Amino acid sequence: MSNVIAEKSTVNVDLPFLNAKTIISNIDTLIKFYNKDYNMVINDHNRKQYLFEALNGLQGTNIPYNSEKVLVEYDNKSLINKLVESKMIKKEDIENDKHLFNEQSRVELDDAFKKSFKLLDTIFPDFSYLFNTLIGTILAFKVKGFGGGSVSSLIGLIWLNPIKNWNVVDLGEQLYHEFIHNAFFLDDMIHRTFPDPNACATEDALVISAIRKQRRPLDRSFHAACVAIGLMHYYYTLKDEKKAASFIEPVK
């Protein structure tokens, strides 16, 4: 990603972890570490397979993946239970299968995802390969009051609860939003941005989040600032300068 320069703003921020070369470098570093072989040959054809073998092995997960595309699933009990374990959602959120979309909704969502992928691919030439490589599965299900999320113990998975009034741009924003989190989780794993995550939650480390507009642990607020800058870039690229500029003050 190039520097994000918003009109009428003094903010000029580079996010190295969102640079295509950095993302690929982080992926390859993780693969070589997991395989204990820093001389192994990694290329565009085997990178995703090697990555998810490493991620699933290190995280104790079974995130489905396909080398040709990102999978969209609606009912994966194993992954949903992992989200419960990570406290991303609560057990009562999935009681009596109330979280599941019906068949008609799934057909509509499949179409919406395709259109949003096409939009992102159009405005960000590198995005399709990067997103397809780093993300194995998008898990779509309903939880009241939440639009989705990502968690550091499930890198490679995005959970989304697409709201009915989201259009293609809104869904594209959510996909980009969660991709940014995953890219940063990976970078943090490699470079240890936060060596002591527990210290980030102490009272004197709470910071106003640029997304939620409330005090949150330092690492989460740092994530939010990075996401906000990324979304400035997203809307600036879409020539929606008003929306892009709306993130400036929260980021400051």
C-alpha positions as semicolon CSV with decimal commas, in nm:
position;residue;x (nm);y (nm);z (nm)
1;M;0,000;0,000;0,000
2;S;0,133;0,343;-0,088
3;N;0,132;0,632;0,157
4;V;-0,218;0,746;0,242
5;I;-0,244;1,122;0,194
6;A;-0,587;1,264;0,264
7;E;-0,680;1,598;0,109
8;K;-0,667;1,892;0,353
9;S;-0,491;1,671;0,609
10;T;-0,141;1,671;0,754
11;V;-0,169;1,295;0,810
12;N;0,081;1,099;0,601
13;V;0,105;0,744;0,728
14;D;0,267;0,437;0,582
15;L;0,148;0,096;0,703
16;P;0,436;-0,141;0,624
17;F;0,242;-0,453;0,725
18;L;-0,006;-0,379;0,442
19;N;0,267;-0,355;0,180
20;A;0,236;-0,648;-0,063
21;K;0,605;-0,740;-0,038
22;T;0,589;-0,733;0,343
23;I;0,281;-0,957;0,356
24;I;0,445;-1,212;0,126
25;S;0,770;-1,190;0,323
26;N;0,583;-1,248;0,652
27;I;0,399;-1,546;0,504
28;D;0,721;-1,701;0,373
29;T;0,900;-1,640;0,704
30;L;0,623;-1,819;0,893
31;I;0,626;-2,112;0,649
32;K;1,003;-2,156;0,677
33;F;0,992;-2,128;1,056
34;Y;0,718;-2,390;1,082
35;N;0,899;-2,629;0,850
36;K;1,239;-2,554;1,009
37;D;1,373;-2,512;0,657
38;Y;1,484;-2,163;0,558
39;N;1,603;-2,288;0,217
40;M;1,270;-2,437;0,104
41;V;1,132;-2,316;-0,228
42;I;0,806;-2,121;-0,199
43;N;0,618;-1,986;-0,499
44;D;0,275;-1,853;-0,597
45;H;0,147;-2,207;-0,657
46;N;0,234;-2,363;-0,320
47;R;0,240;-2,062;-0,086
48;K;-0,119;-2,089;0,035
49;Q;-0,097;-2,463;0,101
50;Y;0,222;-2,420;0,301
51;L;0,078;-2,121;0,487
52;F;-0,236;-2,301;0,605
53;E;-0,043;-2,610;0,701
54;A;0,161;-2,378;0,922
55;L;-0,132;-2,174;1,056
56;N;-0,347;-2,476;1,133
57;G;-0,052;-2,652;1,294
58;L;0,051;-2,359;1,512
59;Q;-0,301;-2,248;1,603
60;G;-0,449;-2,594;1,657
61;T;-0,717;-2,515;1,400
62;N;-0,861;-2,671;1,089
63;I;-0,938;-2,366;0,876
64;P;-1,050;-2,491;0,533
65;Y;-0,871;-2,346;0,232
66;N;-0,859;-2,376;-0,144
67;S;-0,554;-2,267;-0,339
68;E;-0,771;-2,112;-0,611
69;K;-1,014;-1,905;-0,407
70;V;-1,136;-1,796;-0,065
71;L;-1,403;-2,030;0,067
72;V;-1,733;-1,898;0,203
73;E;-1,896;-2,123;0,464
74;Y;-2,214;-2,081;0,666
75;D;-2,214;-2,371;0,911
76;N;-1,876;-2,493;1,034
77;K;-1,926;-2,608;1,392
78;S;-1,555;-2,656;1,459
79;L;-1,467;-2,300;1,361
80;I;-1,770;-2,153;1,539
81;N;-1,666;-2,335;1,857
82;K;-1,318;-2,188;1,816
83;L;-1,475;-1,841;1,803
84;V;-1,660;-1,922;2,125
85;E;-1,336;-2,041;2,288
86;S;-1,165;-1,719;2,185
87;K;-1,456;-1,519;2,336
88;M;-1,530;-1,358;2,002
89;I;-1,890;-1,477;2,041
90;K;-2,088;-1,629;2,328
91;K;-2,224;-1,981;2,352
92;E;-2,578;-1,848;2,379
93;D;-2,532;-1,672;2,043
94;I;-2,547;-2,010;1,867
95;E;-2,815;-2,187;2,068
96;N;-3,078;-2,372;1,862
97;D;-2,891;-2,281;1,541
98;K;-3,034;-1,928;1,555
99;H;-2,707;-1,801;1,407
100;L;-2,748;-1,983;1,075
101;F;-2,859;-1,814;0,752
102;N;-3,131;-1,994;0,556
103;E;-3,069;-2,135;0,207
104;Q;-3,213;-1,834;0,025
105;S;-2,998;-1,594;0,225
106;R;-2,690;-1,804;0,148
107;V;-2,755;-1,782;-0,226
108;E;-2,793;-1,405;-0,201
109;L;-2,478;-1,374;0,009
110;D;-2,276;-1,586;-0,232
111;D;-2,364;-1,335;-0,504
112;A;-2,287;-1,037;-0,279
113;F;-1,945;-1,175;-0,190
114;K;-1,861;-1,229;-0,557
115;K;-1,952;-0,869;-0,640
116;S;-1,750;-0,733;-0,347
117;F;-1,445;-0,942;-0,441
118;K;-1,471;-0,803;-0,794
119;L;-1,490;-0,447;-0,660
120;L;-1,180;-0,493;-0,442
121;D;-0,993;-0,659;-0,726
122;T;-1,075;-0,362;-0,949
123;I;-0,959;-0,086;-0,715
124;F;-0,661;-0,273;-0,563
125;P;-0,467;-0,467;-0,830
126;D;-0,262;-0,665;-0,574
127;F;-0,552;-0,733;-0,342
128;S;-0,698;-1,043;-0,504
129;Y;-0,377;-1,245;-0,472
130;L;-0,300;-1,119;-0,122
131;F;-0,651;-1,175;0,011
132;N;-0,676;-1,519;-0,150
133;T;-0,340;-1,620;-0,004
134;L;-0,384;-1,493;0,351
135;I;-0,753;-1,579;0,399
136;G;-0,868;-1,940;0,381
137;T;-1,232;-1,910;0,484
138;I;-1,500;-1,648;0,536
139;L;-1,749;-1,782;0,788
140;A;-2,086;-1,606;0,758
141;F;-2,343;-1,633;1,035
142;K;-2,566;-1,409;1,244
143;V;-2,500;-1,262;1,586
144;K;-2,721;-0,975;1,695
145;G;-2,537;-0,647;1,733
146;F;-2,218;-0,753;1,553
147;G;-2,100;-0,722;1,194
148;G;-1,821;-0,977;1,227
149;G;-1,460;-0,990;1,335
150;S;-1,118;-1,152;1,336
151;V;-0,904;-1,285;1,619
152;S;-0,528;-1,332;1,654
153;S;-0,561;-1,701;1,740
154;L;-0,748;-1,769;1,414
155;I;-0,534;-1,599;1,149
156;G;-0,668;-1,691;0,806
157;L;-1,035;-1,683;0,912
158;I;-1,282;-1,397;0,881
159;W;-1,622;-1,407;1,049
160;L;-1,889;-1,183;0,898
161;N;-2,252;-1,113;0,972
162;P;-2,356;-0,927;0,655
163;I;-2,633;-0,683;0,742
164;K;-2,928;-0,670;0,501
165;N;-2,879;-0,304;0,415
166;W;-2,510;-0,346;0,325
167;N;-2,442;-0,275;-0,041
168;V;-2,140;-0,396;-0,241
169;V;-1,923;-0,109;-0,114
170;D;-2,022;-0,177;0,248
171;L;-1,941;-0,547;0,220
172;G;-1,614;-0,462;0,044
173;E;-1,529;-0,234;0,336
174;Q;-1,587;-0,515;0,585
175;L;-1,373;-0,759;0,386
176;Y;-1,091;-0,505;0,362
177;H;-1,134;-0,417;0,731
178;E;-1,091;-0,778;0,842
179;F;-0,808;-0,840;0,595
180;I;-0,618;-0,552;0,760
181;H;-0,659;-0,718;1,101
182;N;-0,531;-1,049;0,966
183;A;-0,232;-0,886;0,796
184;F;-0,145;-0,711;1,122
185;F;-0,192;-1,028;1,330
186;L;0,057;-1,200;1,100
187;D;0,301;-0,911;1,119
188;D;0,272;-0,905;1,498
189;M;0,345;-1,279;1,506
190;I;0,662;-1,228;1,302
191;H;0,790;-0,898;1,442
192;R;0,634;-0,887;1,791
193;T;0,472;-0,545;1,771
194;F;0,330;-0,608;2,118
195;P;0,580;-0,822;2,316
196;D;0,356;-0,814;2,627
197;P;-0,012;-0,811;2,522
198;N;-0,127;-0,823;2,884
199;A;0,036;-0,486;2,949
200;C;-0,183;-0,335;2,675
201;A;-0,494;-0,384;2,889
202;T;-0,373;-0,200;3,201
203;E;-0,553;0,120;3,296
204;D;-0,274;0,351;3,181
205;A;-0,260;0,174;2,842
206;L;-0,624;0,229;2,747
207;V;-0,663;0,448;2,438
208;I;-0,963;0,588;2,252
209;S;-1,039;0,360;1,956
210;A;-1,065;0,529;1,617
211;I;-1,340;0,282;1,522
212;R;-1,546;0,230;1,838
213;K;-1,478;0,578;1,985
214;Q;-1,425;0,436;2,335
215;R;-1,126;0,350;2,554
216;R;-0,982;0,011;2,465
217;P;-0,654;-0,175;2,525
218;L;-0,355;-0,028;2,341
219;D;-0,315;-0,317;2,096
220;R;-0,682;-0,308;1,996
221;S;-0,681;0,070;1,958
222;F;-0,364;0,044;1,749
223;H;-0,543;-0,209;1,529
224;A;-0,839;0,029;1,502
225;A;-0,615;0,318;1,396
226;C;-0,456;0,101;1,127
227;V;-0,798;-0,013;1,005
228;A;-0,922;0,347;0,997
229;I;-0,624;0,455;0,786
230;G;-0,682;0,158;0,556
231;L;-1,048;0,255;0,516
232;M;-0,943;0,612;0,436
233;H;-0,741;0,459;0,154
234;Y;-1,037;0,243;0,048
235;Y;-1,282;0,532;0,020
236;Y;-1,024;0,770;-0,127
237;T;-0,963;0,513;-0,402
238;L;-1,340;0,495;-0,458
239;K;-1,334;0,878;-0,489
240;D;-1,559;0,917;-0,186
241;E;-1,345;1,189;-0,031
242;K;-1,607;1,287;0,226
243;K;-1,616;0,936;0,368
244;A;-1,236;0,911;0,354
245;A;-1,200;1,238;0,544
246;S;-1,442;1,121;0,815
247;F;-1,166;0,897;0,959
248;I;-0,907;1,175;0,999
249;E;-1,009;1,317;1,337
250;P;-1,069;0,978;1,504
251;V;-0,725;0,863;1,388
252;K;-0,560;1,178;1,525
